[in-house]
């Protein structure tokens, strides 16, 4: 008599279990399909950029993703993150999520920390005015730079930046890098250097940097300027005149004769020794060259037509190098060879326009 009711309850339990299992399987299939199915299309372009702040929890991250149109459901994201253990591994940063990325792909992106990396480069020999211009063009940076930093106070390098960083904070990083690198280089200076302070080193290095774009030439150019300073000769460097005219903004043309003759505090054709400030932000090679110049007798150099310079120890060698450079310029301009001039006094020798040349002042009359 009691077996029938028991059998009925058992049948009902089995039926309920089967129904639950069916719904569970259906739910799992649905969840699986949502987990791997394509997500929403990007609202613009082929991807969506999102920024996740440090310390944000799963709920805040889900809300950010939903607001940006990267996921369809915050609840589904939180459930998937919890079930996969991703909720304990999500990383802050800026991400570029491809259009229609699946929920799984989004979680993998955030767990692996595939953040978008941004970089800004200050090239060697660029002025502080140019550095400010570079930072002002970086749209991911915020804030303004109140004043142009002093020359040679920034270290040329490539810096990683993040969206929302302030421009002033990047300048501060460039300053710290300069101080740290200069301290190391100054500690390793050799006895041949003529500079007496780190500031003088940066001034002379900034001129070396502007005089040649070839890293291999910087030690030899530094040696020329070292020899000239040691013997009391003027540097007579064209880039110093240009800086006096523009304060670091590129002139984009050759210097005029009137500009060479016009007095300004940086005109090393008219002043003795170093100018009052640096004229650029020199890099490591230029600073090292000034602090450890090679031993040479060179006191002249002029362009050689290959992108570098021809160096000379005597005025006669220098005149020959100038003549070769002048002939190269004439050939490039499609002009016939220049007639050989009659011998002339060195002080009257013509120098081709635009040539980077250091000249020796004419000797005083005997008397």
C-alpha positions in Angstrom: 0.0 0.0 0.0 2.9 2.4 0.7 4.9 1.8 -2.4 2.8 3.7 -4.9 3.1 7.2 -3.1 6.9 6.6 -2.8 7.1 5.8 -6.5 5.1 8.9 -7.3 7.5 11.2 -5.3 10.5 9.6 -6.9 9.0 10.0 -10.4 8.3 13.7 -9.6 11.8 14.2 -8.3 13.4 12.7 -11.3 11.2 14.7 -13.6 12.1 17.9 -11.7 15.8 17.0 -11.9 15.6 16.4 -15.6 13.8 19.7 -16.1 16.4 21.6 -14.0 19.2 19.8 -15.9 17.7 20.8 -19.2 17.4 24.4 -18.1 20.9 24.3 -16.8 22.3 23.0 -20.0 20.3 25.6 -22.0 21.7 28.3 -19.6 25.2 27.1 -20.0 24.9 26.9 -23.8 23.5 30.5 -23.8 26.2 31.7 -21.4 28.9 30.0 -23.5 27.5 31.5 -26.7 27.5 35.0 -25.1 31.0 34.5 -23.8 32.4 33.7 -27.2 29.9 35.6 -29.4 30.9 38.8 -31.1 30.4 41.9 -29.0 29.0 45.3 -29.9 30.5 47.1 -32.9 32.6 50.1 -32.2 30.7 53.4 -32.4 33.5 54.9 -34.4 36.3 53.3 -36.4 37.6 49.9 -35.9 38.2 50.0 -32.1 37.2 51.7 -28.9 39.7 53.3 -26.5 38.9 53.0 -22.8 40.8 54.0 -19.7 40.5 52.0 -16.5 41.8 53.9 -13.4 43.9 52.2 -10.8 41.9 50.7 -8.0 38.7 50.3 -9.9 36.6 47.3 -8.9 34.8 44.8 -11.2 31.5 46.8 -11.0 33.2 50.1 -11.9 35.1 48.4 -14.8 31.9 46.8 -16.1 30.1 50.1 -16.0 32.9 51.8 -17.9 32.9 49.1 -20.5 29.1 49.2 -20.9 29.2 53.0 -21.1 31.8 52.9 -23.9 29.8 50.3 -25.8 32.3 47.5 -25.4 30.1 45.0 -23.7 26.3 44.5 -23.7 25.7 43.5 -20.1 27.4 44.5 -16.9 25.9 41.5 -15.1 27.2 39.1 -17.7 30.7 40.7 -17.5 30.8 40.5 -13.7 29.6 36.8 -13.8 32.1 35.9 -16.4 34.9 37.7 -14.5 34.0 35.9 -11.3 33.6 32.4 -12.8 36.9 32.6 -14.7 38.8 34.2 -11.8 39.6 37.3 -13.9 38.0 39.5 -11.3 41.2 39.3 -9.3 43.5 39.9 -12.2 42.1 42.9 -14.1 44.7 45.6 -14.7 44.3 49.4 -14.9 45.4 51.3 -17.9 44.4 52.5 -21.4 43.1 49.8 -23.7 42.1 49.7 -27.4 39.3 47.2 -27.7 38.7 45.9 -31.3 35.2 46.3 -32.7 32.9 43.4 -32.0 35.4 41.9 -29.5 33.8 38.9 -27.6 33.4 39.0 -23.9 36.2 36.5 -23.6 38.5 38.7 -25.7 37.8 41.7 -23.5 38.6 39.8 -20.3 41.8 38.4 -21.8 42.8 41.9 -22.9 42.3 43.3 -19.4 43.9 40.3 -17.6 47.0 40.3 -19.8 47.3 44.1 -19.4 47.7 44.8 -23.1 47.6 48.5 -22.5 48.0 51.1 -25.2 51.5 52.6 -24.9 52.2 56.2 -25.9 55.7 57.7 -26.4 57.1 61.2 -26.9 60.6 61.8 -28.2 62.8 64.8 -27.6 65.5 64.6 -30.3 69.1 65.4 -29.5 70.0 69.1 -30.3 66.4 70.4 -30.2 65.8 73.5 -28.3 63.5 73.9 -25.3 61.0 75.9 -27.4 60.8 72.9 -29.7 60.4 70.6 -26.7 57.4 72.6 -25.6 55.9 72.4 -29.1 56.3 68.7 -29.2 54.4 68.3 -25.9 51.7 70.7 -26.9 51.0 68.5 -29.9 50.4 65.5 -27.7 46.6 65.5 -27.4 46.6 62.8 -24.7 48.5 65.2 -22.3 46.7 67.8 -20.2 47.6 71.2 -18.8 49.9 73.9 -20.0 53.6 74.7 -19.7 53.9 78.2 -18.0 57.3 79.0 -19.4 59.9 77.7 -21.8 62.5 75.7 -19.8 66.1 77.0 -19.9 68.2 75.4 -22.6 70.1 72.2 -21.8 67.8 71.5 -18.8 65.9 68.7 -20.6 67.4 65.3 -21.5 66.8 64.1 -25.1 65.3 60.7 -25.0 62.0 58.8 -25.6 59.6 58.9 -22.8 56.5 56.8 -22.2 53.4 58.9 -21.4 49.9 58.0 -20.4 46.6 59.6 -21.2 45.8 62.3 -18.7 49.5 63.0 -17.8 50.2 66.7 -17.5 52.7 68.4 -19.7 54.5 69.9 -16.8 55.0 66.4 -15.3 56.7 65.3 -18.5 58.9 68.4 -18.4 59.8 67.4 -14.8 60.8 63.9 -15.9 63.0 65.4 -18.6 64.6 67.6 -16.0 65.3 64.7 -13.7 66.8 62.6 -16.5 69.1 65.5 -17.4 70.3 66.0 -13.8 70.9 62.3 -13.3 72.7 61.8 -16.6 74.8 64.9 -16.3 75.9 63.9 -12.8 77.2 60.6 -14.1 78.9 62.1 -17.1 80.5 64.9 -15.0 81.9 62.4 -12.5 83.6 60.5 -15.5 85.1 63.7 -17.0 88.7 63.5 -18.1 91.7 65.9 -17.6 91.6 67.2 -21.2 88.3 69.0 -20.9 88.4 72.8 -20.7 85.0 73.3 -19.1 85.0 74.1 -15.4 81.4 73.4 -14.3 78.6 71.1 -15.4 76.8 74.2 -16.8 79.8 75.1 -19.0 79.8 71.5 -20.2 76.2 71.7 -21.3 76.8 75.0 -23.1 79.7 73.7 -25.1 78.0 70.4 -25.7 74.9 72.2 -27.1 77.1 73.9 -29.7 78.8 70.6 -30.6 75.4 69.0 -31.0 74.2 71.7 -33.4 77.4 71.7 -35.5 77.2 68.1 -36.6 74.4 65.5 -37.0 76.9 62.6 -37.1 77.5 61.0 -33.8 81.0 59.8 -34.9 82.1 63.4 -35.5 81.1 64.8 -32.1 84.4 64.0 -30.4 86.4 65.6 -33.1 84.2 68.7 -33.2 84.5 68.9 -29.4 88.3 68.7 -29.8 88.3 71.6 -32.3 86.3 73.8 -29.9 88.5 72.6 -26.9 91.6 73.6 -28.8 90.2 77.0 -29.7 89.1 77.8 -26.2 92.5 76.6 -24.8 94.4 78.9 -27.1 92.1 81.9 -26.6 90.5 81.8 -30.1 86.9 82.6 -30.6 84.5 79.7 -31.3 82.9 81.4 -34.3 80.0 78.9 -34.6 77.1 79.8 -36.9 74.4 78.0 -34.7 75.2 80.4 -31.8 74.2 83.3 -34.0 71.0 81.6 -35.1 70.1 81.0 -31.5 70.6 84.7 -30.7 68.2 85.5 -33.5 65.4 83.0 -32.8 66.0 81.7 -29.2 65.7 78.1 -30.5 63.0 78.4 -33.1 64.4 77.0 -36.4 65.5 79.8 -38.8 65.0 77.6 -41.9 67.4 79.6 -44.0 71.0 80.5 -44.2 72.5 83.3 -42.1 73.0 86.6 -43.8 76.2 88.5 -43.6 74.5 91.3 -41.7 73.4 88.8 -39.1 77.0 87.6 -38.6 78.1 91.2 -38.1 75.2 92.1 -35.8 76.1 91.9 -32.1 74.1 89.7 -29.8 75.1 87.9 -26.6 75.4 84.5 -28.4 77.4 85.7 -31.4 80.6 83.7 -30.9 82.1 85.6 -33.9 82.1 88.6 -31.6 82.4 87.3 -28.0 85.2 85.5 -26.3 84.7 82.1 -24.7 81.3 80.5 -24.3 77.9 82.2 -24.9 75.8 83.0 -21.8 73.6 80.0 -22.1 73.3 76.7 -24.1 71.7 76.8 -27.5 70.0 73.4 -27.5 69.4 70.3 -25.4 72.5 68.1 -26.1 72.5 64.4 -25.9 74.8 61.9 -24.2 77.4 61.7 -27.0 77.9 65.4 -27.3 78.2 65.9 -23.5 80.6 62.9 -23.2 82.7 64.3 -26.1 83.1 67.7 -24.4 84.0 66.1 -21.1 86.5 63.7 -22.7 87.7 65.3 -26.0 90.3 63.4 -28.0 93.8 64.7 -28.4 94.0 66.4 -31.8 95.6 69.5 -33.3 92.5 70.4 -35.3 91.3 74.0 -35.1 89.2 74.2 -38.4 86.4 72.2 -40.0 84.2 72.7 -43.0 81.5 70.6 -44.7 82.9 67.9 -47.0 79.8 67.2 -49.1 79.1 63.8 -47.5 77.1 65.1 -44.6 80.2 65.3 -42.5 83.1 67.7 -42.2 86.8 67.9 -43.3 89.1 68.9 -40.4 92.4 70.7 -40.6 95.3 71.6 -38.3 96.6 74.5 -40.3 95.1 77.4 -42.2 96.5 76.2 -45.5 94.9 72.8 -45.1 91.7 74.5 -44.2 91.8 76.6 -47.3 92.2 73.5 -49.4 89.2 71.9 -47.7 87.1 75.1 -48.3 88.1 75.1 -52.0 86.9 71.4 -52.3 83.6 72.2 -50.6 83.1 75.2 -52.8 83.7 73.1 -55.9 81.2 70.5 -54.6 78.6 73.2 -54.2 79.2 74.5 -57.8 78.8 71.0 -59.2 75.6 70.5 -57.3 74.3 73.8 -58.7 75.2 72.8 -62.2 77.9 75.5 -62.5 81.2 75.2 -64.3 84.4 74.8 -62.3 85.5 78.0 -60.6 88.6 79.6 -62.2 91.7 79.2 -60.1 92.1 82.6 -58.3 95.4 84.4 -58.0 97.2 83.9 -54.7 95.7 86.1 -52.0 96.3 86.9 -48.4 94.5 84.4 -46.1 92.4 87.2 -44.5 90.9 88.0 -47.9 90.0 84.4 -48.9 86.3 84.1 -49.7 84.2 81.5 -47.9 81.3 79.9 -49.6 77.9 80.9 -48.3 76.4 78.5 -45.8 79.7 76.6 -45.2 80.2 75.6 -41.6 83.7 76.9 -41.1 85.7 78.2 -38.2 88.2 80.9 -39.1 91.2 82.3 -37.3 91.4 86.0 -36.8 93.9 87.8 -39.0 97.3 88.3 -37.3 98.0 91.7 -36.0 100.4 93.9 -38.1 104.0 93.6 -37.2 105.3 96.6 -35.5 
